[in-house]
Amino acid sequence: MLRTTPTPPAKSGPPPKLSSQELRRYDLLLAGLDLLDQAIAVFDATPKLVTWNKAMLRLLDFPEKMVHVGTPFEEFARFNAERGEYGEGDVDQLVAERMAAARAFLPHYAERARPNGKILAIRGVPIPNLGFVSLWTDITEQRRYEDVIQRQNAELEARVKARTAELENANARLAQAHGEVDEIAGALRRSEERLKLIIDSIPALIAYVDRDEIYQFANRGYAEWFGLTKDAIVGRSIESVFGPALYPLVVEQLKVAASGERVSYEYSRKLDNGRTVHARSVIVPEVSAHGEVVGYFVLSTDITEQKASQAALVQAQKMEAVGQLTGGLAHDFNNLLTIIIGNLAELKSKLPPDGPAGEHLEPALHAARRGAELIKRLLTFSRGQGSNPPRSKSARWCSTWRNCCHAH
């Protein structure tokens, strides 16, 4: 679970009691972050580690004893440099470059191929006057799909849209914390706001519903997915949000999750503008100390672009198959027509020019040559090149067809 250490009070004295509702909300935010596939770490202005989630250990393979509150950012950078994460070069120089970038406190995005073959997207977002947030996303499968599509059809280019969410101003409410007695409670509120800000900034749809199927929390991405605001979705039922068409599908998944099992499923919905969007959802039940399911964490991902890429790949494969079939048939017919044209031309050269057979031989030879021209166009199509065939006159075509019929 993501850890954080609130700032202690400036003077000694009994700390304020936190309400159970405040502790509950704080625990929900922490548990929600641990469900993400993305690794998240928050550094203060020093910069030293303040908070992180489980995915940071899983994606980046840092030793567990290294990851604790107060670990300097430089220690992580040096560990990566020494094990070859940044490529070849002087370790001190590599560490110095990353420390300079961290202390600049500017938004940045980069992609890095790890020695184990995985590709990570790294996004850094500054928190004004406080530090910065680092997010690592495993985009290995995404890059693999793009490479497959590019190999299948050069005209299909996978465009990955980097989405950078702008951080809201978190200092507006921090100035309202007054008094020494409220110091710890204020620190917890600030931590909660920072966690909300992080959750609203990441490209994932996160929500929590209780066992009565009522929304108790949703991040900005989840609410906007259904055309609502965060405040509007809280307190509403799953049926009212999903609608009567999708609710039966969701409730079936909840029945499975109610037994304590993690559930994953996909669904699609049509927007008001007629566009269909797709999502993949994971439902994780929250089980109490007594073994009862008291609610459900929901983590959804927008897979609309992935579905479109898969459909484009299938279409490209179909077009390739049609081109190969057309090319094979065209070559076979071209060989047959070559023999026919050759024999007709040879027969014509041996008959008298004004003989009775010439009336039927010339249309047959003309038709065979038109057939060869058609085969040529088919071959052009099979190679993927456009062609604008000339339009023939209807009268001449009908005359040629009539003469061929009379010849038989």
TASULRA-V274096 format. One record per run of one state. SS is the DSSP state (@ for helix, = for strand, . for the rest). FROM is the first residue (numbers start at 1). TO is the last residue. If there is no record, write none. Layout:
# TASULRA-V274096
ss->SS from->FROM to->TO
ss->SS from->FROM to->TO
This chain:
# TASULRA-V274096
ss->. from->1 to->19
ss->@ from->20 to->34
ss->. from->35 to->38
ss->= from->39 to->44
ss->. from->45 to->47
ss->= from->48 to->52
ss->. from->53 to->53
ss->@ from->54 to->60
ss->. from->61 to->71
ss->= from->72 to->72
ss->@ from->73 to->82
ss->. from->83 to->90
ss->@ from->91 to->104
ss->. from->105 to->107
ss->= from->108 to->113
ss->. from->114 to->118
ss->= from->119 to->127
ss->. from->128 to->130
ss->= from->131 to->138
ss->. from->139 to->139
ss->@ from->140 to->152
ss->. from->153 to->170
ss->@ from->171 to->174
ss->. from->175 to->182
ss->@ from->183 to->201
ss->. from->202 to->204
ss->= from->205 to->210
ss->. from->211 to->213
ss->= from->214 to->218
ss->. from->219 to->219
ss->@ from->220 to->225
ss->. from->226 to->229
ss->@ from->230 to->233
ss->. from->234 to->236
ss->= from->237 to->237
ss->@ from->238 to->242
ss->. from->243 to->243
ss->@ from->244 to->257
ss->. from->258 to->262
ss->= from->263 to->270
ss->. from->271 to->275
ss->= from->276 to->287
ss->. from->288 to->292
ss->= from->293 to->302
ss->. from->303 to->303
ss->@ from->304 to->350
ss->. from->351 to->357
ss->@ from->358 to->382
ss->. from->383 to->393
ss->@ from->394 to->407
ss->. from->408 to->408
